[in-house]
Amino acid sequence: MGNDRRENQIIKLAMNFDNDLESKNLEKLPSYFSDDCQIELLGITLKGREGVNEWLTWLFENIEEIRFVIINVIVKDNILFEEYALNAVTNGGLKIQSRQAEVLEFDQCNKIHNLRLYFDRIDFANNLLQHSVSKQNVKTVK
């Protein structure tokens, strides 16, 4: 029964985290992470509070609006897997739609110790490219 309670706490924390990302709550977002956390995306690992701040700064300098549509959530012990559709608008007004996944690993204090983001780089790049010549270059890479 204790494990179910922890899993429910993790689901609630992840939902709050997503909500605070959507509302761009820069004051609260760092508090979800442990001091020795890691964020992994696109082959890059960001570490600690400095890494969290770097990721959030990059994200909000480029994204005006962000919404998550949750598709699937699985929790086992201290690990949450979430599949979602990302709907975003860049600061330049470009609309992005991308299916993504994240893995959140929580420590004993229910802080995010490890956040791993997974998405198809080519699909995401296609969303960012506005000109047909650039899109053709992405098709060539595919």
SEBA-737237 format. One record per residue (C-alpha): z, x, y; residue number from 1. Coordinates in steps of 0.05 Angstrom, whole numbers, plus 32768, in hexadecimal, padded with zeros to 4 digits. Layout:
<pts>
((Z X Y) NUM),
...
</pts>
This chain:
<pts>
((8000 8000 8000) 1),
((800E 803A 8030) 2),
((7FC7 8053 8026) 3),
((7FAB 800F 803B) 4),
((7FD5 8011 8079) 5),
((7FBC 8057 808B) 6),
((7F74 8042 807F) 7),
((7F7E 8005 80AC) 8),
((7F9B 8032 80E2) 9),
((7F5F 8061 80DC) 10),
((7F2E 8026 80E3) 11),
((7F53 800E 8121) 12),
((7F53 8054 813F) 13),
((7F08 805B 8132) 14),
((7EFA 8018 8152) 15),
((7F23 802B 818F) 16),
((7F00 806E 8192) 17),
((7EBB 804B 8191) 18),
((7ED2 801A 81C6) 19),
((7EEB 8052 81F3) 20),
((7EA8 8077 81EA) 21),
((7E83 8038 81FE) 22),
((7EAE 8030 823C) 23),
((7EAA 807B 824B) 24),
((7EF5 8081 824E) 25),
((7EF8 80CC 825C) 26),
((7F42 80C9 8268) 27),
((7F53 80AD 8223) 28),
((7F1D 80CA 81F6) 29),
((7F39 8111 81EF) 30),
((7F7C 80F3 81D6) 31),
((7F5A 80DD 8195) 32),
((7F50 8126 8181) 33),
((7F80 815A 8165) 34),
((7F87 819B 818B) 35),
((7F63 81C2 8154) 36),
((7F2C 818E 8148) 37),
((7EE2 819B 813B) 38),
((7EA5 8173 814E) 39),
((7E65 8181 8127) 40),
((7E20 8169 813B) 41),
((7DDA 8186 813A) 42),
((7DF1 81C5 8118) 43),
((7E24 81D3 814F) 44),
((7E70 81D5 8146) 45),
((7E9B 81C9 8183) 46),
((7EE4 81DB 817B) 47),
((7F25 81C4 819A) 48),
((7F31 819D 81DA) 49),
((7EFE 81C8 81FE) 50),
((7ECA 81B2 81CA) 51),
((7EDD 8169 81D3) 52),
((7ED5 816F 821E) 53),
((7E92 8192 8216) 54),
((7E78 815B 81E8) 55),
((7E90 8122 8214) 56),
((7E75 8143 8253) 57),
((7E31 814D 8232) 58),
((7E30 8106 8217) 59),
((7E42 80E3 8258) 60),
((7E16 8110 8283) 61),
((7DDB 80F7 825A) 62),
((7DEE 80B1 8245) 63),
((7DF9 8078 8277) 64),
((7E09 8042 8245) 65),
((7E1B 8046 81FB) 66),
((7E27 800F 81C7) 67),
((7E36 8014 817D) 68),
((7E22 7FDF 814A) 69),
((7E4C 7FEE 810C) 70),
((7E26 7FE7 80CB) 71),
((7E56 8002 8098) 72),
((7E9C 8020 8097) 73),
((7EBD 8042 805C) 74),
((7F03 805F 805E) 75),
((7F24 8089 8028) 76),
((7F65 80AC 8035) 77),
((7F5E 80CE 8079) 78),
((7F11 80CC 807C) 79),
((7EE8 8096 809E) 80),
((7E9C 8091 8095) 81),
((7E78 8064 80C6) 82),
((7E2E 8053 80C7) 83),
((7E17 8033 8108) 84),
((7DDD 8024 8135) 85),
((7DE1 8048 8178) 86),
((7DC5 8022 81B3) 87),
((7DC6 804C 81F2) 88),
((7DA6 8054 8236) 89),
((7D9D 8099 8254) 90),
((7DAD 80A8 829C) 91),
((7D61 80A7 82A6) 92),
((7D5D 805F 828C) 93),
((7D3F 8070 8248) 94),
((7D56 8042 820F) 95),
((7D6B 8064 81CE) 96),
((7D75 8042 818B) 97),
((7D8A 806D 8151) 98),
((7DAB 8063 810E) 99),
((7DE3 8095 8106) 100),
((7E21 80A5 80DE) 101),
((7E63 80C6 80EC) 102),
((7E9B 80E2 80C2) 103),
((7EE0 80E4 80E1) 104),
((7F17 810C 80BF) 105),
((7F5C 80FC 80D9) 106),
((7F99 8129 80D6) 107),
((7FE0 8112 80C4) 108),
((7FEC 80FC 810C) 109),
((7FAE 80CF 810A) 110),
((7F88 80FC 8139) 111),
((7F3F 810D 812C) 112),
((7F3E 8152 810D) 113),
((7EF4 8153 80FD) 114),
((7EBB 8128 8118) 115),
((7E77 8132 80F7) 116),
((7E3B 810D 8114) 117),
((7DFC 8103 80EB) 118),
((7DB8 80E9 8102) 119),
((7D6F 80F6 80F9) 120),
((7D5C 8128 812F) 121),
((7D13 8114 812F) 122),
((7D23 80CA 8135) 123),
((7D53 80D9 816E) 124),
((7D20 8107 8190) 125),
((7CEB 80D0 818B) 126),
((7D19 80A3 81B2) 127),
((7D20 80D7 81E9) 128),
((7CD7 80E6 81F2) 129),
((7CB1 80BB 8223) 130),
((7C6C 80DA 8225) 131),
((7C39 80D2 81ED) 132),
((7C2A 811D 81ED) 133),
((7C73 812D 81E0) 134),
((7C76 80F7 81AA) 135),
((7C39 8117 8189) 136),
((7C5D 815A 8187) 137),
((7C98 813A 8164) 138),
((7C68 811A 8131) 139),
((7C4B 815F 8124) 140),
((7C91 817B 8116) 141),
((7C9E 8141 80E6) 142),
</pts>
